[in-house]
Every structure is written in C-alpha cells, then in structure tokens.
C-alpha cells in the first residue's frame, strides 16, 4: 500500500511542517486518524501573498512556450504517478480506487488542455484611419486565491491551477483540510515539471480566517471557489469590499427528466452509475428524478435493483463499488433528510440507513413518491440518495425541474427529436445532458447559473475567466 505522506504547507518552494497548530485527518473507511495537518498562521499567509506577487511578475513574463511545456509535463507526471496518487485520495477521501484513478486522469487532461489553450490567448486589431491603430489585448488578471472542496481532491486543485497558470496568473490554493495529500500531490507534479517557486502555493488553515485574510489583501485580484451556496455568498460579500473578480461553482440539485418514450435501460444504467459515483458526493450528481407516469414504476424498480447491487466498503478493496462518505458530518445529514422524507410520506425502496462498519458508510438509497415539501426536495443531499417523483407530462416535469434556485446540471431522457430541442431551451442549468450524464470535460465549460454560481472552469471559458481585457488606442 502507498504510504500516506507527511503533510505540510507549500509556500515559496518551502515545505513547512513544524511550529504550527495541527488538525487531524481521518480515514473515511475506518473513522480513525491517519495524519495531522499543519495550519497556516497569519505570517504564513502574508508570506504566501508576497510570494504570489513575485511569482506573478515572473510567470506572466515567461514565454508562452515555456508555460505550456510546464503544464504538459505536469500532466505527464500525474499519469505516471496515477496509482500512488489514487491510493492517497482513496485513503483520505473514501472513493474507490477505480474512481480515484479516473480522477487522476481527469486532472492530467485539465493540465494538458490548458497547455494547449495558453497558446491561443488572442487579441485583435481594429481598423482605424491612417496613422492610428487600436488594439484589444488579453492579460492575466493577477494573483488568484482559490478554494477547493474535498469531494474531488485531485481534480478540483488541478482545475484551479490549470486555468490560472495557463493564463499567466499565480495562485494561492486552499484545498479542503479533510483531503490535503491529494492536492499536495498535484502541486508536487507542477514543481517537478519546472514551475518556478512562488507561482503556486498551497496553504491549509481555519477556512474563515484564511479566506478573510487572503481576500482582503490588495495582492489578490480574483477569487475562485468551488463549494456550497452559503459559503459562496459569504465570499462574494468579502470580495465586494475590494471589487475582486469571482468565479464560483456552487451547489446543485440536479433534476432528471425521464419520459415515456425514453430508452429505460439506458436511462437507468447511466443515471444509477452517476448517482452513486463518489457516494453521491458530486455537485452535478443526478438527484431529483421526475419520471413520466407511464414508465414510473418500471424505472423505480430497475433503479432500486442497481442500488441494492452495490458493494459498499473500503475504497481500497477491489470488490467495493461504492466507498464511504468523506466525513462524519455527512451521516447525520443523510439520516435527517431520509427520515424527514419518510415522515412526509415518501417510501423507502432501497437503503435508507447507515452501512456496516466503523467508517462513514451509508447505503445506496432510493426514495419513491417524495412530496415537494420534503426537505430533500429542496436541499442538496450531497450523498447516495435518489428521490423519485411521478409526473404527468412535459410541462409538469419542466416546472418541477426549474422550481429551485439552483441551476448547475440537469438531465433528460427521451427519444423525441422535438422534445430534445425543447429540453435544451427550457431546462435552467449551466450544463444539460440529454440522453447522457456526461456533461464535463477539459474542453467544455463547467459552471452554473442562478444560485449555483457564475463563470466557468475548463474549456476556453476557464482560461478566459483568468484574463482581463485591455483596449490600447494609439494616435
């Protein structure tokens, strides 16, 4: 087994371990402490800010070919280190080794895409009378403070780093304290690929203290955050004081619309696999299923069979198909939402309680006939719970899908070409999957609307979010 690494802060090329307050890191599979993490103090944050300021001046002046080469080499190193990095992520976050390995490859793809896209940061020249010209240029926004959650501890840091570094920015990243070693592995790949010291740092600490300190600094020019709606709103208020730019990918509560004419086998196969991936701890996880009444009973029955077939256990065990929840907080959250739904009249079709073992296990759960006033129909569960609702027709399905303030991802299954076009127009979400649950990739924008955030990561839009536009007029 890959040993769990010694944890540290990474500031200006130095690994800092000693003389800091520490917090424990737990294994989700056992509930036991596996390491302790040093927490940054105010002096550490000031040092990281100073390094990011110097690093930005250096990196923005680095030729684009060299920036591209560093990112490409980091992608290569991540692929070479896939097995070891995946094992680290499984130990601290809980997902299966297969899922963690796929996540490493996703992270590598993000770096590779940014390596190519950094060569395509274009401006334009405007036609003017003889002797004059006007230029429109794109420039890196400056040092970025980035905050990444625990659910994808490899890919989330890679997304934050790849777009910012591709644009020519420096980054201070605060990953989740629950899953620190994965982010450090991504950072190590960048350093080993030749990234200069000071261009990217990693700090850990008390979240509110770190965010207030970094966002208040005039060094930081942009905030990139992935996490809950409540925290996103808090960070927006902090950013407003300095008119800082923001890119926020916040919570979702993805609806799934299944119509009578859909390929049911395909719909069940794709949505059940996506629902229980990473124990449902995915911001774009399909959760609210609105199924047309003609196929409702068959869909619920088939979905429940797949839920019951999962082997729940330690993600390091090759036989496991769904790992534990990532932290102890998720178990009472699942219990509260399931019990509330049942109290409102929902039926437990599969699961609905804690799994066996000392870790943070919850059974893959299916609830049927869930009323709209149940808490789980209005709060993102962020866990392995699918809720099923019977609908009459297209209009009712769209109304229910769009009724919440969230708009990250939405899915639909139908074989009607006319309905496909209508769904693309009517569903209120930043990402829509029709007859597919694959809505993310390094070349496509990832982001939401409404209270699910603004701006995009990945794709050309991800690089664009780290750039500012300048008009230069010459007489």
Secondary structure as the mmCIF struct_conf table of DSSP 4:
data_model
#
loop_
_struct_conf.conf_type_id
_struct_conf.id
_struct_conf.beg_label_comp_id
_struct_conf.beg_label_asym_id
_struct_conf.beg_label_seq_id
_struct_conf.end_label_comp_id
_struct_conf.end_label_asym_id
_struct_conf.end_label_seq_id
HELX_LH_PP_P HELX_LH_PP_P1 UNK A 2 UNK A 7
STRN STRN1 UNK A 9 UNK A 11
TURN_TY1_P TURN_TY1_P1 UNK A 12 UNK A 13
STRN STRN2 UNK A 14 UNK A 16
BEND BEND1 UNK A 18 UNK A 20
STRN STRN3 UNK A 22 UNK A 26
TURN_TY1_P TURN_TY1_P2 UNK A 28 UNK A 30
STRN STRN4 UNK A 33 UNK A 38
HELX_RH_AL_P HELX_RH_AL_P1 UNK A 42 UNK A 60
TURN_TY1_P TURN_TY1_P3 UNK A 61 UNK A 61
BEND BEND2 UNK A 62 UNK A 62
HELX_RH_AL_P HELX_RH_AL_P2 UNK A 64 UNK A 80
TURN_TY1_P TURN_TY1_P4 UNK A 81 UNK A 81
HELX_RH_AL_P HELX_RH_AL_P3 UNK A 82 UNK A 93
HELX_RH_AL_P HELX_RH_AL_P4 UNK A 97 UNK A 117
HELX_RH_3T_P HELX_RH_3T_P1 UNK A 118 UNK A 120
STRN STRN5 UNK A 124 UNK A 126
BEND BEND3 UNK A 129 UNK A 129
TURN_TY1_P TURN_TY1_P5 UNK A 130 UNK A 131
STRN STRN6 UNK A 133 UNK A 140
STRN STRN7 UNK A 144 UNK A 147
BEND BEND4 UNK A 150 UNK A 150
TURN_TY1_P TURN_TY1_P6 UNK A 151 UNK A 154
HELX_RH_AL_P HELX_RH_AL_P5 UNK A 155 UNK A 167
TURN_TY1_P TURN_TY1_P7 UNK A 168 UNK A 168
STRN STRN8 UNK A 171 UNK A 174
HELX_RH_3T_P HELX_RH_3T_P2 UNK A 177 UNK A 179
HELX_RH_AL_P HELX_RH_AL_P6 UNK A 180 UNK A 192
TURN_TY1_P TURN_TY1_P8 UNK A 193 UNK A 194
HELX_LH_PP_P HELX_LH_PP_P2 UNK A 195 UNK A 196
TURN_TY1_P TURN_TY1_P9 UNK A 197 UNK A 198
BEND BEND5 UNK A 199 UNK A 199
STRN STRN9 UNK A 200 UNK A 202
HELX_RH_AL_P HELX_RH_AL_P7 UNK A 207 UNK A 216
BEND BEND6 UNK A 217 UNK A 217
TURN_TY1_P TURN_TY1_P10 UNK A 218 UNK A 219
STRN STRN10 UNK A 222 UNK A 226
BEND BEND7 UNK A 227 UNK A 227
HELX_RH_AL_P HELX_RH_AL_P8 UNK A 229 UNK A 241
TURN_TY1_P TURN_TY1_P11 UNK A 242 UNK A 243
STRN STRN11 UNK A 245 UNK A 249
STRN STRN12 UNK A 254 UNK A 258
TURN_TY1_P TURN_TY1_P12 UNK A 260 UNK A 261
BEND BEND8 UNK A 262 UNK A 262
HELX_RH_AL_P HELX_RH_AL_P9 UNK A 264 UNK A 276
HELX_RH_3T_P HELX_RH_3T_P3 UNK A 277 UNK A 280
TURN_TY1_P TURN_TY1_P13 UNK A 283 UNK A 284
STRN STRN13 UNK A 286 UNK A 292
TURN_TY1_P TURN_TY1_P14 UNK A 293 UNK A 295
HELX_RH_AL_P HELX_RH_AL_P10 UNK A 296 UNK A 308
TURN_TY1_P TURN_TY1_P15 UNK A 309 UNK A 309
STRN STRN14 UNK A 312 UNK A 312
BEND BEND9 UNK A 313 UNK A 313
TURN_TY1_P TURN_TY1_P16 UNK A 315 UNK A 316
BEND BEND10 UNK A 317 UNK A 317
TURN_TY1_P TURN_TY1_P17 UNK A 318 UNK A 319
BEND BEND11 UNK A 321 UNK A 321
STRN STRN15 UNK A 322 UNK A 322
BEND BEND12 UNK A 326 UNK A 327
TURN_TY1_P TURN_TY1_P18 UNK A 328 UNK A 328
HELX_RH_AL_P HELX_RH_AL_P11 UNK A 329 UNK A 343
TURN_TY1_P TURN_TY1_P19 UNK A 344 UNK A 345
STRN STRN16 UNK A 347 UNK A 350
BEND BEND13 UNK A 353 UNK A 353
STRN STRN17 UNK A 354 UNK A 354
BEND BEND14 UNK A 356 UNK A 359
STRN STRN18 UNK A 362 UNK A 362
STRN STRN19 UNK A 365 UNK A 368
BEND BEND15 UNK A 369 UNK A 369
TURN_TY1_P TURN_TY1_P20 UNK A 372 UNK A 373
BEND BEND16 UNK A 374 UNK A 374
HELX_RH_3T_P HELX_RH_3T_P4 UNK A 375 UNK A 377
TURN_TY1_P TURN_TY1_P21 UNK A 378 UNK A 378
BEND BEND17 UNK A 379 UNK A 379
BEND BEND18 UNK A 383 UNK A 384
STRN STRN20 UNK A 385 UNK A 391
BEND BEND19 UNK A 393 UNK A 393
HELX_RH_AL_P HELX_RH_AL_P12 UNK A 394 UNK A 402
BEND BEND20 UNK A 403 UNK A 405
STRN STRN21 UNK A 406 UNK A 407
BEND BEND21 UNK A 408 UNK A 408
STRN STRN22 UNK A 409 UNK A 413
HELX_RH_AL_P HELX_RH_AL_P13 UNK A 417 UNK A 426
BEND BEND22 UNK A 429 UNK A 430
STRN STRN23 UNK A 431 UNK A 434
BEND BEND23 UNK A 435 UNK A 435
TURN_TY1_P TURN_TY1_P22 UNK A 442 UNK A 443
BEND BEND24 UNK A 444 UNK A 444
STRN STRN24 UNK A 446 UNK A 446
STRN STRN25 UNK A 449 UNK A 450
TURN_TY1_P TURN_TY1_P23 UNK A 451 UNK A 452
STRN STRN26 UNK A 453 UNK A 454
BEND BEND25 UNK A 455 UNK A 455
STRN STRN27 UNK A 457 UNK A 457
BEND BEND26 UNK A 458 UNK A 458
HELX_RH_AL_P HELX_RH_AL_P14 UNK A 459 UNK A 464
TURN_TY1_P TURN_TY1_P24 UNK A 465 UNK A 466
STRN STRN28 UNK A 467 UNK A 474
#
